[in-house]
């Protein structure tokens, strides 16, 4: 079957561009992937898909070293609040934390944001990655005891993410 003469719109267009974006990503043609993801995001009416496409845009911008655009995309996911699945929201917060400027950034605000995420009971299953992010912060600041404390908290709260656990153990061993 061909689509010749037919106008594709809505969810069908979103799905087509989603597949195209995936192909572009595999071929490492990221600018075309971004264009396709933007179309998918615009055309879908499904909130979860909109959050997913926005998160993917952030990742693509990040990969292309467009930090400001990535930050904005992740913020857009965060601003969706309950319209976005919890995992996209948490990982958007953590992606933004990865962009923290350790020289000039406001460390008080940085810690308040992560502490607020840790306190929220809805984020219980994400405490391992949040503690890991805090540990990375302390590690980069040269505060070894606080880094180790948070790496251990990450391990203690670990879900089934073996990669994160290995990363925690590796980072602890590098401190020692």
C-alpha positions in Angstrom: 0.0 0.0 0.0 1.1 3.6 -0.6 0.1 6.8 0.9 0.1 8.5 -2.4 -2.5 11.2 -2.5 -3.5 10.7 1.1 -2.8 13.3 3.8 -1.4 11.7 6.9 -2.1 13.6 10.1 -2.5 13.2 13.9 -1.3 10.0 15.6 -0.4 8.3 12.3 2.0 11.1 11.4 3.4 11.1 14.9 4.0 7.3 14.7 5.6 7.6 11.2 8.0 10.3 12.4 8.8 8.4 15.5 10.0 5.5 13.4 11.9 7.9 11.2 13.6 9.5 14.2 14.7 6.1 15.4 16.2 5.4 12.0 18.0 8.8 12.0 19.4 8.1 15.5 20.7 4.7 14.4 22.4 6.4 11.4 23.7 9.2 13.8 21.9 11.9 11.7 20.8 13.7 14.8 19.6 17.0 13.3 17.1 15.1 11.2 16.1 13.0 14.2 15.4 16.2 16.1 13.1 17.4 13.3 11.2 14.1 13.3 10.8 14.0 17.1 9.5 17.6 17.0 6.8 16.5 14.5 5.9 13.5 16.6 5.7 15.6 19.7 3.4 18.1 18.0 1.1 15.6 16.4 0.5 13.2 19.3 -2.3 13.8 21.7 -1.1 11.2 24.2 0.4 12.9 27.2 2.8 10.1 28.0 4.1 10.1 24.4 4.4 13.9 24.5 6.6 13.6 27.6 8.6 10.8 26.0 9.3 12.8 22.8 10.2 15.9 24.9 12.7 13.8 26.9 14.2 12.3 23.8 14.6 15.8 22.4 16.5 16.7 25.5 18.8 13.7 25.1 19.4 14.5 21.4 20.2 18.2 22.2 22.5 16.9 25.0 24.3 14.6 22.5 24.8 17.5 20.1 26.2 19.6 23.0 23.3 22.1 22.9 23.1 22.3 26.7 20.7 25.2 26.9 18.2 23.5 24.5 18.6 20.3 26.5 18.0 22.0 29.8 14.8 23.7 28.4 13.5 20.3 27.0 14.1 18.6 30.4 12.4 21.5 32.1 9.4 21.1 29.9 9.1 17.5 31.0 9.3 18.6 34.6 6.7 21.3 34.1 4.2 18.6 32.8 4.0 17.4 36.4 1.5 14.5 36.6 0.9 14.5 32.8 4.3 12.9 32.5 5.3 9.5 33.8 7.3 9.8 37.1 10.4 8.3 35.5 10.7 11.0 32.8 10.2 13.7 35.5 12.9 12.3 37.8 15.4 11.6 35.0 14.8 15.1 33.7 15.7 16.5 37.1 18.8 14.4 37.1 19.8 15.3 33.5 19.6 19.0 34.6 21.7 18.2 37.6 24.3 16.7 35.3 24.6 20.1 33.7 25.4 21.8 37.0 28.3 24.2 36.9 30.5 23.1 39.8 32.5 26.3 39.6 29.8 29.0 39.6 26.5 27.1 40.3 24.3 27.7 43.4 25.0 24.6 45.5 22.3 25.4 48.0 19.6 25.4 45.3 21.2 22.2 43.8 20.9 20.4 47.2 17.4 21.7 47.9 16.2 20.3 44.6 17.7 16.9 45.2 16.6 16.8 48.9 13.0 17.7 47.8 13.1 14.8 45.4 14.3 12.4 48.1 11.6 13.5 50.5 8.8 12.9 48.1 7.3 9.5 48.9 6.3 9.1 45.2 10.0 9.1 44.3 10.9 6.1 46.6 11.8 3.8 43.8 14.2 6.5 42.4 16.2 7.1 45.6 19.1 5.1 44.3 19.7 7.4 41.3 19.0 10.6 43.3 21.6 9.5 45.9 24.0 8.7 43.1 23.6 12.2 41.7 24.3 13.7 45.2 27.4 11.4 45.5 28.7 12.5 42.1 28.3 16.1 43.2 30.3 15.5 46.4 32.9 13.5 44.5 33.5 16.3 42.0 33.8 18.8 44.9 36.4 16.5 46.6 34.3 15.8 49.6 35.1 12.1 49.8 33.3 11.1 53.0 30.0 12.7 51.8 30.5 11.1 48.3 31.0 7.7 49.9 28.0 8.1 52.2 25.8 8.9 49.2 27.2 6.2 47.0 26.4 3.7 49.9 22.9 5.1 50.2 22.5 4.6 46.5 23.6 1.0 46.8 21.3 0.5 49.8 18.3 1.9 48.0 19.2 0.1 44.8 16.5 -1.4 42.7 17.5 -3.8 40.1 19.8 -1.5 38.2 23.0 -3.5 38.2 24.8 -0.8 36.1 24.1 1.9 38.7 25.3 -0.4 41.5 28.5 -1.2 39.5 29.0 2.5 38.9 28.6 3.2 42.6 31.1 0.5 43.6 33.6 1.7 41.0 33.4 5.3 42.1 33.9 4.3 45.8 37.0 2.2 44.8 38.4 5.2 42.9 38.0 7.4 46.0 40.0 4.8 48.0 
